[in-house]
Amino acid sequence: MNCSVKGIAMASLLAITHQATAADGCGAGEGQVNILSNDFPALHAVAAQAEGCTTNKLSVTKNQTKDHRDLQNAALKANPAKYSTAIVSTSSIVPLLNEGLIQPLDDMVEKYGQSLQPSQLIKVDGKVMAVAFMANSQHLFYRKDILEKAGVEPPKTFEDMIAAGKKIQQMGLMKYPVALNTKTGWNLGEEFINVFSATGESFFKPGSAIPNLNNANGVKTLNTLKALTELSNPDFLTFDSNSTQALWEDGKVALALLWGSRATAILDGEGSSPEIVANTVLTNTPVFSGKSTPGATLWWDGWTVASNLSPQDAEATFKVMTHAISTEMMQANQEKAVWLIEGYEPDPSAMGVIATVQEQANPYPMLPYMGLLHSALGAELPDFLLGNESAEQALKDIEAAYMTSAREQGFL
């Protein structure tokens, strides 16, 4: 598969100049539109806009759940598909592509997609397979008041971040000053992928599905993660985005690597104090000393159209979802995401993602076998982080688990 995700993010975030006409009403006709998506504020805004298209001849329903990844393949294999659209991200689209569960959109883009920008069209092997509407990345959040009390500068590198966390801890300012999304499974795998990206090493050996982690850069990544988790609460293997957001809003951490899509909720003052909000700074993700690539991966979120649909439902879904990501929706929810939609002007909550894009973070690898490596990382890393095995053994275990899955699925 060939997809320039970094190009999409850069073009859309930094040089949105093409004028498009906002959709005026839905004009979607008759049919059923069923939306499956993740569960966070930006996606609530998109789904609410879609639901506004409902008429007595057009049904629009939604299921917004953090378990969307586990549901999507089985739901779209049904005939007709249980959901007419799955809202996907850079990684969750891959299993749907592998099994042919979403359809090319080129014909409908030509007929009904005049309001979409070329940079929103996610092309795989030359065909439009999704329409992107927001960008996301993990990046650094820091408390400037706590750093000032500790007498340390805002960290630019992972080495700086670890040193700052140790100083805050040693001075008794906070017991566990650092937080990352390190919940066993997908979240933990993503943290390894982000930090490994900063080494500049590729995840696979050139032109193959053979992993390339069991080396000095793999060890460096593991040791960096261990040093950061040693500055985190001992419950770090339970931390997902909801946990880390709550820790930040409670004033329990001073340095965190969190998703940009959480920034609005953290800065809105709800569930936190004015002092914490006023001292929260969003900036680009750290690099390794002597390197320039941020320890993050660039992501997009976008919608698809299921393969197993009647032509009527497919067309209605395309029209409703195009309306759902209109300029009108974006303007009413400007602060909820880094929108890849015509006319978007970033506000303070977007600055961490935009800075990470500007520093040229790598896109998440959109490869058919990347999900298997991600799963192996999420399952095998806890033993190392808990001190039960060496970095070298952990990397051997990760590669062995991945190789077994990759052989079973025919990639090796």
N, C-alpha and C positions, 0 to 999 in steps of 0.2 A: 504494500500500500504506500502511496506517495501523497503526503499532505504537508504543506508548509504552514505549520501552526504559528511559528514565530512571526512569519510574514503577516498572517491574519491579525495577530495581536498588535504588532507594530503599526500596520496600516490603519487599523480601526481605532486604536487608542490615540495615536499621535498625529494622524493626517486625515481626519474625516472631513472631506471637502465636497464629496458628491452630493448634490441636492436630490432628494426624493420626495415624492408626494405621499403624505400620510394617508393611510387607509381611511376612507369615510364610511363608517359602518362596516358590517361584516360581509354582506352580499354572498353568504355561504350556501344559500338554498336549503335543501332538505338533507337529513342524514343524522348520523350519530358520531360524536366526537368524544373520545374517552382518553383522558390525559393521565399518564403515570410519570411521577417525578420525585425527586428528592424533596426535602422539607426544610426550606429556609425562606426568609422574607422576600428576596427577589423573585423566587419562583411562585410565591403566593400572589405577588402582583401580576405576574404573567397569567396565571390560571384565572384570577379574578377577571382580568380583561377578556379572556376567552369565554368565561361563563356569561358575560354580558351579551354574547351573541345568541343566547338561547331564545328560541321561539317555539310555537306549538308544533312546528315541523322539524325543528333542529334541536337535538339534545346535546348538551355539553356537560360532562361530569369529570371528576378528578379523583385521583388517589395520590396524595402527597405523603411519602413515608421515607424514613431513613433506610428502609429495607428494599428500596426500589431496585437495586442491583440484583438482589436475590430473586425478585419476582419477574424481571423483564423478559428473560428468554422463554420461560414456560408460557407466560401470558401471550407473547407474540407468536408462539408456535401454534396456538389454537387457530382454528379456521371456522369463522372469522376470528381475527386476533381480539383478545380481551380488551386491549387498549389500542386505539387508532394511532396514538402518538406516544412515544417514550421521550421524555426530555433527558438528554444524555450529556456526558462530558467527554473530554479527550480520551479517557480510558474506557468508559462504560459503553461507548459506541462499538468497540472492537468485537465483543462477543456477538453482537447483533449482525455485524458485517460478516463475521466468520460463518454464520449459519443462514445468511440470506434472508433475515427477518425484517429488513427495512428496504424500501424501494427507492430507486433513483428518482430525483425530483426535477430533472432538467426540463421536461415538457411543461410541468406546472409552473416552474419558475418563469419560463418564457411567456406563458399565458396570463399568470396572475401575480407574478413576483416583482412588479415594477417598483414597489417601494423598498425592495431589498437592495443592499449595497453589494457589489461584487465581493468585497472583503468578508461578507457574512456567509458566503457559500462554501461549505466544507466539501471539498472534492477529494474523492478517493478513486484512484485509477481513472481520473478524467471525468467521473460522474459526480453530480451534486447529490450527496447522501444525507446532509443535515444542514440546517440553517442556524448559525451561531447568533446569540444575542447578548452574551456577556462574557467578560474575561475574568479570570481569577488566578490567584497565586498565593502561596504562603509568603509571609514577610515578617520583618521584625517590628514588634510593638515594644516600646520602653517607657518607663516612668522617669521623666526628667528630674523630678524632685528627689527621688531616691538615688539616682546616679550622682546628682550634685552633693547630696549628703555623704555619699561614699567617696567623693572626690575622683570619680572616673568619667572619662569622656564616653559619649555614645559609641557603642562598639561598631566597628567596620568589618571586623573579621571574626571567625568562630573563636580564634584564640583570645581576642578581646572580650568576647561575650562570656567565655568561661572565666577569664580573670576577673571581670566585673562581678559576675555572680559570686565568686569566692570572696571578694572584698565585701560585698553587701552582707554575706553570711557571717564573715569573720567579725564585722563591726556590730553584729546583732540587729541590723535593720530589718531583716526578714530571715525566717528560718529556712524557707525553701523558695529562693527568689526566681527560679526559672520554671517555665512550663512549655511543653510541646505536646502535640497530639500523638501520644505514644501508646494508645490502646492496642493491645494485642490484636493482630489481624491487619486489615486494610490500612488503618491509620499509621501503625508502626512501620509497615512496609513503605508507605509514602515518605516517612521521615528519612529512612535510609536512602531512598531514591533522590530526594532533594539534596541531601548532604553529599552523596556520591557525585551528583551532577557538578558540584563545585570543584571537584578534582580535575575535571576536563576529560576524564577517562570515559570510553564508551561502555555501555552495559553488555554488549555482545561482541564477539570476535568478528572482524570485518566480513560482511557478506554471508553471515551464518546466524543460526539460532543458538550457538554455543555461548554460554555465559562467560563474562570477563570480569568477575568480581574478586576471585581468589588471588589477590595481588596486594602490593603495598598500599594502593589507593583504597582498596576494600578494608584493609586493616585500619588505615587512617580514618575512614568514615565511621567504623565501629567504635574506635577509641574516642572520637569526637562525640558521638551519641552517648557513650557511657559517661563521659565527663559532664555532659549537659543533664543527663538523668540523675546523676549523683547530686546535682544541685536542685532537683525537683522533689516534690513530695514522694515518699516511698510507694504511694498508690499509683505511680505514673503509668503503669500498664493498664489502667482503667480510663485514662484521659482521652476523651474525644473532644470535638469542638464545643459541645455544650459544657463540658467540665472546665475546659480552659477559659472559656468566656466567663463562666461563673467565678473562677479563681481571680481573674483580672478585675471583675467588677467588685469583688469583695476586698480588693486591695491586698491580696496575699502574694502576688508576684510582681516583679519589676522588669523582667525580660521574658518575652514569649515569642515563639514563631507560630503565628495563627493565620488562618485564611483571611484574605482581604474581604470576603463576603460577610465576615463577622464584624467588620469595622463600624458599620452604621449602628448596630445594636450596642456596641461598646461605647460609642461616642454620644448616644442619644440621652444619657443621663438616667435612664430607667434602670433600676436595679443596682445603681452605683451611686457614688457621691460626687458633688461638683468638683471637689479637690482631685479625685482620681481622673475624672474626665479632662479637667484642665491640664493635667500633667502627663496625659497619654500622648505619645508621639509615634506616628507611623512612618516607617522608612524602609528602604530596600533591604533585602535579605543579606546577611553577612557572606563574605567570601573567605577562602583560605588565605592565610598570609602568603604573599608572593604570587597569588593568582588573581584573576579578575572576574571569574564566572560566579554569579550568586548561587547559593545553596538552595535553589528553588526550581520548580518546574512551572511553566506557563500552561494554563488551562483555558478552555472555552466551554461554555454550556450552550446547548442548542437543541432544537427539536427535530424529530424524524417523522416519517410516515410509515406505518407498518405495511409489510408486503401482503399479508393475508386479509385484504379488505375489498369490499365492492368498489368499483370506480366512483360511485356517488359518495361513499364515506371517505375515500381517499381525498377527493377534491374538496369536500366540506372541511376536512381536517386541515388541509393546506391553507384554505382561505381563513379559517378561524385562527390558526396559529400565526399566520402572517399579521392578522389584526391584533393578536395578543401581544406582539412585540412591536407595535406601532410607536411612532414618535409621541403620540398622545399618552400612551401608557408610560413611556420613559420619562416624559416631562412631569407626570404626576408622582413618579417614584424615583426621581433623579438620584437620591442619596442611597438607594438600596443596592446598587451594584456599579461596577465599571461596565457600562452598557456599550455594546458594539452596535449602536443604533444611531441613525442620522441625527445630528444636532446635540449629541451628548456633550456636556461640559463638566469636567471632573470637579468634585467638591473635596473637602479635606479627607473624607473617609476613603477616597480612591487613591490617595497619594502613595501609599505603600506599594500597591500593585503597579501603578504607573512607574514609580522609581525602579522597581524590579525589572519591568519591561525595558526601561531605558538603559539599565545596566546589562542588558542582553542575557537574561536567564534563558536556559534552554527550554524548548517545549517538552512536555511529557512524551516519551517515545510511543508513537502510535503504531505499534507493531503487533501482529496477531498473537505472538507468544509472550508479550510483555506482561500480560495479566497473570500468567503462570509464575513468572519470576516475582512479581509483586506479592502473590499469595505465599510463595515459599519464604520470602523475606519476613512477612507478617507472622508466619507460624514459627520460624526457626530463631528469630532474634531474641525472644525473651530469655532463653537460657544464658546467653552471653551477658545481657544487661543485668541479670540477677547474679552474675559472678559464678555460674555453674560450669562454664567452659571457656576456652581461650578464643580469641578473635579468629585465629587460623582454623580451629575446629568448627566454629560457627559458619565460616565461609564455605568450608567443605560440606557441611550439612545443608546449607542453602542451595549450593550448586547440585548436590545429589538429589534433593527433593525436586528441584526444578527439572533436572534431566529426566527423572522418572515420569513426571507429568508431560514433558515435551515429547518423549518417546510415545507415550500412550496416545497423544493427540496427533502424532505423525509429523511433528516439526523437526525431529532429529531422525 
